[in-house]
């Protein structure tokens, strides 16, 4: 069952209130939950199944360019998202780190190549405490 925008916003704010912030965003972007939900491909609760370091730069074979997370959708709050999918997080200051086995609220985006990602300056965050259950 899809949530109304009002109920979704209330739920997202309750989750965000108890969750730690991931990134320090110095570029001034700080989208509201409602604005990010309106532009997201999907808004969902997920569990991280695996994390695979990517070594995409041939000049730096020991360097990790990104992490590919395999995640399972637990609950769809809005938009669309497959039951399981890969999510890429660049190994930069804008990364969105996740732990295998962790549960997260994600505002899912897609890049020009069609890969899923999360805006680290947005409202995606780990589910902690009673919200992780």
C-alpha positions as CSV (number, residue, x, y, z in Angstrom):
1,X,0.0,0.0,0.0
2,X,1.4,3.4,-1.0
3,X,1.5,6.1,1.7
4,X,0.1,9.5,1.1
5,X,2.8,12.2,0.8
6,X,1.7,13.7,4.2
7,X,1.9,10.3,6.0
8,X,5.2,9.5,4.2
9,X,6.7,12.8,5.2
10,X,5.7,12.2,8.8
11,X,7.2,8.7,8.8
12,X,10.4,9.9,7.1
13,X,10.8,12.8,9.6
14,X,10.3,10.4,12.6
15,X,13.0,8.1,11.2
16,X,15.4,10.9,10.4
17,X,15.0,12.4,13.9
18,X,16.7,9.5,15.5
19,X,19.2,8.6,12.7
20,X,22.8,10.0,12.5
21,X,23.7,12.3,9.6
22,X,26.1,10.7,7.0
23,X,27.6,13.6,5.1
24,X,28.7,17.2,5.7
25,X,27.4,19.0,2.6
26,X,29.1,22.3,2.0
27,X,27.5,23.1,-1.3
28,X,24.3,24.4,0.3
29,X,22.0,21.5,-0.8
30,X,19.7,20.3,1.9
31,X,16.5,19.0,0.2
32,X,13.5,18.5,2.4
33,X,12.0,15.0,2.6
34,X,9.1,16.0,0.5
35,X,11.2,17.6,-2.2
36,X,13.6,14.6,-2.4
37,X,10.7,12.2,-2.4
38,X,9.1,14.0,-5.3
39,X,12.2,13.7,-7.5
40,X,13.4,10.2,-6.3
41,X,13.0,7.1,-8.5
42,X,11.9,5.3,-5.4
43,X,11.7,5.8,-1.6
44,X,12.2,2.6,0.3
45,X,13.5,0.7,3.3
46,X,16.3,-1.8,2.4
47,X,18.7,-4.3,3.9
48,X,22.2,-4.5,2.5
49,X,23.1,-8.0,1.3
50,X,26.7,-7.5,0.1
51,X,29.4,-4.9,-0.7
52,X,31.9,-5.3,-3.5
53,X,34.8,-2.9,-4.0
54,X,35.2,-1.7,-7.6
55,X,38.6,-1.2,-9.1
56,X,37.7,0.8,-12.2
57,X,40.9,2.8,-12.7
58,X,43.5,0.7,-14.5
59,X,46.2,3.2,-13.5
60,X,45.4,2.5,-9.8
61,X,44.8,-1.3,-9.5
62,X,44.9,-1.2,-5.7
63,X,42.6,1.8,-5.4
64,X,38.9,1.4,-4.9
65,X,36.9,3.7,-7.2
66,X,33.4,2.8,-5.8
67,X,31.5,0.2,-3.8
68,X,28.7,-1.8,-5.4
69,X,26.1,-2.7,-2.8
70,X,23.5,-5.4,-3.4
71,X,20.3,-4.5,-1.5
72,X,17.0,-6.1,-0.9
73,X,13.8,-4.0,-0.8
74,X,12.0,-4.4,2.6
75,X,9.2,-1.9,2.0
76,X,8.4,0.5,-0.8
77,X,7.2,3.9,0.4
78,X,6.9,5.6,-2.9
79,X,8.0,5.3,-6.6
80,X,9.5,2.2,-8.0
81,X,12.4,-0.1,-7.1
82,X,13.2,-3.8,-7.9
83,X,13.0,-6.4,-5.1
84,X,16.8,-6.7,-5.2
85,X,19.2,-4.4,-7.0
86,X,22.7,-3.0,-7.1
87,X,23.5,0.5,-5.8
88,X,26.8,2.3,-6.6
89,X,28.5,4.6,-4.1
90,X,31.6,6.5,-5.5
91,X,34.7,6.4,-3.3
92,X,34.7,10.2,-2.8
93,X,33.8,12.6,-0.1
94,X,30.2,12.4,-1.5
95,X,30.0,8.6,-0.8
96,X,27.0,7.0,1.0
97,X,28.6,4.2,3.1
98,X,26.5,1.3,4.1
99,X,27.2,-1.8,6.2
100,X,26.3,-5.4,5.1
101,X,23.3,-6.5,7.1
102,X,22.3,-2.8,7.8
103,X,18.9,-1.4,7.2
104,X,18.4,2.0,5.5
105,X,15.8,4.5,4.4
106,X,16.8,5.3,0.8
107,X,15.8,8.0,-1.6
108,X,16.9,6.3,-4.7
109,X,18.2,8.1,-7.8
110,X,19.5,6.9,-11.2
111,X,22.5,8.3,-13.0
112,X,22.8,8.8,-16.8
113,X,24.0,5.2,-17.2
114,X,20.9,3.9,-15.4
115,X,22.8,2.9,-12.2
116,X,21.1,3.4,-8.8
117,X,22.7,5.7,-6.3
118,X,21.9,7.8,-3.2
119,X,22.6,11.5,-2.8
120,X,24.8,11.7,0.4
121,X,23.5,15.3,0.9
122,X,19.9,14.1,0.9
123,X,17.8,12.4,3.5
124,X,18.8,8.7,3.0
125,X,20.1,7.3,6.3
126,X,20.5,4.2,8.4
127,X,17.6,2.9,10.4
128,X,18.7,2.8,14.0
129,X,17.2,1.8,17.3
130,X,13.5,0.7,17.2
131,X,13.3,1.9,13.5
132,X,15.8,-0.8,12.5
133,X,13.3,-3.5,13.5
